[in-house]
Every structure is written in C-alpha cells, then in structure tokens.
Amino acid sequence: MIQIIIILTAILTLISFIFDKKKTIKGIKKGTMMFLKILPTLLSVIILVSVVLYFVSDEVLMEYLGKDAGLGAYLSAAIIGSVSIIPGFIAYPLAGILLKTGVSFSVLSVFITTLKMVGILTIPIEAKFFGLKIAIIRNAFSFIGAILVGGSMALIYYYL
Amino acid sequence: MKKKLKKYKFDFPVIIAFALFIAGSYLFKYNPGISIFQDNFWTFLKEMILALPVMFILVGLFDVWVSKERVQKHIGNASGIKGIILIILLAFLQAGPLYAAFPVAYILWKKGTSARNIFIYLSAVSIAKIPMLTFEIGFLGIKFSLLRIFISIPIFIIIGTIMGKYFTKNKCEINNG
C-alpha cells in the first residue's frame, strides 16, 4: 500500500511540476520544512515507544489478556491499548495469535479500539500541532469512545 | 538558535541518551538494548521514513494548488452532512500512522475546514484506514471489522462535534508543527 502512495505522490509531483514549476518547488519546500520541524519530536516519541514496547511482549499480553484474567483482562486491554502504538501490520497478526491462544473477541475489541483511537505516547507530537490542552482532551474523549466501542462489541460477542 | 533548541528541550536529551544507550548495548552485547533497537526502533523508523515525507510533500502540494474557497465550500463550517461524509472518506483512504494525520489536519484547517470536521477526520483516520482494514479482516474476520466500524462512526461524530464546539469557543488554533 505504501508503495502505491509513494508512486502516486511521485506522479502527482511530476504533473504539478509540468503545470507550474515554481509552485511545485514552493509546495515541496513547505512540506519538507514541516517534516524537518517535527522530526526531533517524532524521533524521541519513536524511541519512547520502542522502549515501552520492549516491556509489552507477546507473553505479557497473553498473560494479562488471556482467558484466566477475568474482568481485569478488559482493564489491562484498555490500558495497554492506550499506551502502546503498534503499527497495524504488527498489531493484527499479534491479535490473530492472541485469539488462538484463547484471548476472547470481547477483550480483543477493547484492545484494538483503544490501540487505534488513543495514543498517550504520541501526545507530544499532537501537542505541537494542537496545543497540549486540546491533545489531552481529545485523547480523553477518544478513550471514552474506545471504551464505548469496545464495550458494545464485547457485549455483542458475549451474547451472540 | 537558542529559541529553536528550547523548542526541543525534551527531544534532544531523549535522542542523545538513546543513542548512547544503543551504542553501549552493542559494545557490551547487552541484549535488551539490541532488541529494542533492532526489533522495535528500526521497524518504526522504516515505517516513518517511508510514510511521512510522502505525506508532507502531499500536504505541501495541496497547500499551493487547492484554494481556500474550494475547501471551505465542501468541508467548511456550512458543509453539513455532506462535509462529514467527505471528510470520513478522505480519512479512510489515508495510510500511515495517526501522527502522519496531524500535518494533514493542519493544512485542512488552514484552508478553512470546520473544527468539527477536523476532529472527525482525526478519529476516522485512527479507526479505519482502508489499507489496514484488509489486514484486520484477514486476521480477525469481517464480522469484527464491520461491527467495530459501524459502532465507531456515530461515536466519533459525537466526539468530533463536542471537540469542534470546544475548539471554536476557546478560539484554538492548529500550528504547523
């Protein structure tokens, strides 16, 4: 998928260049400047995420989200999901493995929704754009939203 | 220069400390350190280095080519339900991590997108990008994905509306990073 987007961008840039050389260079410059400006924050966030993820190994997840974990499994799922940022191409295979080891769909739905909607560790990046207050409020709302989504899914899976 | 350094007062110490830690880990064959670097950091860096510059170039081109009037008309303050549908479609087509969506949000905001639609966009990006969806269906099944998306949509429209009201009332701004 990312390859398609890179090719698409290259084609768009080329077309843009043919139509207006000056405008295109201005646009690319603007984009590059924005990227460089955010790069240090991005790097430090990636570093934090890498370290945190080291402690959230597959085994830890199985232990806390597994079928013996009871109601605590939902809580763990929500907390781990909110703190971690795991790219989809790692998260989904992982979720597949968890499912096979006996983690329920209900717990997985809480995990996946918080994982996707809440990014506590990316708040520093978000704050650069939106300000710290908005970033925190938005993540708090997303957390409530994710719990609602995960909770409803858990109920549906439990009763159907 | 001093002002610039102050802006990154947390970032540079983290980066320097990490660089030293990793160098030390390799020097003394400290496995957790090597694993953090190879398995985690490197994976994320690869994802970021591919997705982000592309995103930013698109944002830059969007900035110089698309007029404010056009954006305002379709996804601005008076855009209604049609605007919501448009912004959700735009979000679903995106790739890359959530933090790649922040610069897009900035440029959309600068061009006159309503605050509500900005926040709907951010939620929509995080819940259902089509490229990731194919992955999700493969591992967890289509029932799981569809349930998750259909339950999420009304919830994030509500969140977007509340956030948009708060944002506008407090005259908040979005900066360019």
Interface residues (C-beta under 8 A of the other chain):
Chain A: M1 I2 I5 I6 T9 L12 T13 S16 K23 T24 K26 G27 I28 K29 K30 G31 T32 M34 F35 K37 I38 P40 T41 L42 L43 S44 V45 I46 I47 L48 V49 S50 V51 L53 Y54 I85 P87 G88 F89 I90 Y92 P93 A95 G96 L99 F105 L108 S109 I112 T113 K116 M117 G119 T122 P124 I125 E126 K128 F129 F130 G131 I134 I137 R138 F141 S142 G145 L148 V149 S152 M153 I156
Chain B: Y8 F10 D11 F12 V14 I15 F18 P32 S35 I36 F37 D39 N40 F41 T43 F44 L45 E47 M48 L50 A51 L52 P53 V54 F56 I57 L58 V59 G60 L61 F62 D63 V64 W65 A95 G96 P97 L98 Y99 F102 P103 A105 Y106 F119 L122 S123 S126 I127 K129 P131 M132 F135 E136 G138 F139 L140 F144 L147 R148 I151 S152 I155 F156 I158 I159 I162 M163 Y166 F167 C172 E173 I174 N175 N176 G177
